[in-house]
Amino acid sequence: MADRLEHFVVVAERETGFWIGIPAATGITVARDEWMKLNESDPEHFQLVSLSLDAHLPPQLGLDEKVVQVVIEQAVFVLWSDEVLQ
């Protein structure tokens, strides 16, 4: 896992937890261990999103369809819609 994570901000609806828009990249990176500490103290706002991509390698690489698991983690700060209205 990466030591540094790309940082995103997203607005979400509190009742459903659904994101209202597309997460916006802030252009900064954050230390994963620091983000996890923030997540422990305030998981409602400081979230970690993990995307898992299972990719089959092309046969010409001679690996006979071995599966490579790629996990991408992103630091996402959630701003709740009712907080935006205040």
N, C-alpha and C positions, 0 to 999 in steps of 0.2 A: 504494500500500500504506500501511496505517496506521502511524503512528509509535509507537503504543502498542497492545499486544495484551492481550486478556483472558487471565487466567492460570487454568489448570486443573491438577488433580492426578488421576492415574489409577494404579491398581495393574494390573500386567501380569504374565503368566506368562513367565518368561525363556526357557523351551524353545521356545515357539511365537511369542512376541511379541504374543499376543492380549491385549487388555484384558480383565480379569476383571470389571470393573464399568463403570459409566458415569462419565466424567470429572466430577469435582466442581469447580464454580467456587469460586475462593478469594475472590472479591469484590475482587481487586486487579488492576491493570494493570501491565504491565512495558514498558520501552522495547524496541522491536524490535531496534535495533542492539546493545543490551546482551545481549539474549536470544540473538542470533546469535553473539556472542562466546562465550557460555556453551556454545552448541551446538557450536561448533568445538572447544572444549576437552573437552567431555563429551557427545557426541551420544547416548549411551545413556540419559541422564536428561533432558537439556534438548532437547526436540523441538518442532518447529514443524509444526502440522497445517494444511494448506490445503484448503479446501472450495471447489469451483468450481461455481457455479450458473449455468446458461445459461437465461435467461428470455426468452420471447417477449413483446414488448409488445403490449397490446391494440390492435386495428386502429383504434379510435376516436381514437387519438393521432396518426393520420395518418403513421405511420412504416413502414407496409407490412411488418410482420413482421421488422423489423431485430432482430438478436440482441444482447442486452446481456449481457456476461460479468461476473459478480460473483464476486470472490475474497475469501473470508473466511479470515483467518489467526488461529490461536489458539496461544498458548504453552502447551505441555503438559509438566509435570514427571512423568516416569514413575518410579514406585516399584515395583521388581520384587518379586514375591511372596516370593522367598527372602530379601529384605532386610526385609520386614515380619515374618517369622518370627524374625528374630534379636533 
